[in-house]
Amino acid sequence: MKYTLAVFNSRFATINFANLLKSQHIPCAIINTPPGTTHACGISVKFLSDFLPLARQILSATNLRNFDGFFSFVEVNGRTKLVKI
């Protein structure tokens, strides 16, 4: 399974985005943001990558600020790395 992270610079925006995803029946979890992202607030929303198009629609339909980007886990030379998508 492939996962995507939605990274925000504000805990308030992170929690709100998770609640918006859950209201649309998208399973997600709030996790500690792994190293490799820029200026994150420390927590991120993790969800299955299959839901990325819908997550983008939800984000664009709201005025959540402090969005830093979507990140995907990619394996490079046997190591897992976060890449902004």
N, C-alpha and C positions, 0 to 999 in steps of 0.2 A: 504494500500500500504506500502511496505517495502522499505526503502531507505538505500543506502550505501554512506559513505563518503570516498573520497580519500584525504588523509592528506599528505601534503608535508612540508618540513622545509624551503621552499623558495616560495615567492609569484610568482616569475617568472615561476617556475615549475608548480605551481598550475594553473596559467592562461594558460600556454601552454597545460597542460593536458585537461583543459576544452575545449580549442579550438580543440584539437584532437578528443575529444568525439563528439563535435558538427559537425566536418567534416565528421563523420561517422553516422550522423543523430541520435545520442543518446542525448535525451533531458537531460540537466543538468543545474545546477545553482552554482554560486560561493556564498558561505555563510560564515558567521563568524563561526570559529571553536568552537564548544561547549566545555565547560570544560570536562576534562576526557581523553584528548589525550596527548601524550608526545611531548614536544618541537616543537609544530606546529608553523607555521608562522603567524597564526591568521585567515587565510581563508582556506577553503576547497572546494572541488567539491562534490556536492550532486547529486546523480542520482538514478534511480529506481534499486533495487537489481536484477531485471530480466536481467539487462545489465552487471552484474559483470563479467561473463566469457569473454565477448567481451572487457570490460575495461581492464581486465588482459592481454589479447592478445595485445591490443594497448600499454599498458605500457611496456610489454616485448619487443615489436618491436621498441621501442624508447630508447634513452639513457638519459631519464630524470633522473636527480639525486635528491637527497634530499627527496626521497619517504619515508614516515614514516609508511604507511600501509593503509589498508582498514578497516573501522570501520562500525559496524552495530548498529542500535538502538534496544535495547532489554528492555522489561518491566520486572522489578524485584521488587516484593513486591509492586506493584502499582506505581513504579517510573520508568521513562525512563532512561536508562543507555547506554553509548557507550561501545561497546565491540570490541576489535580488532579481525579481522577474517583472 
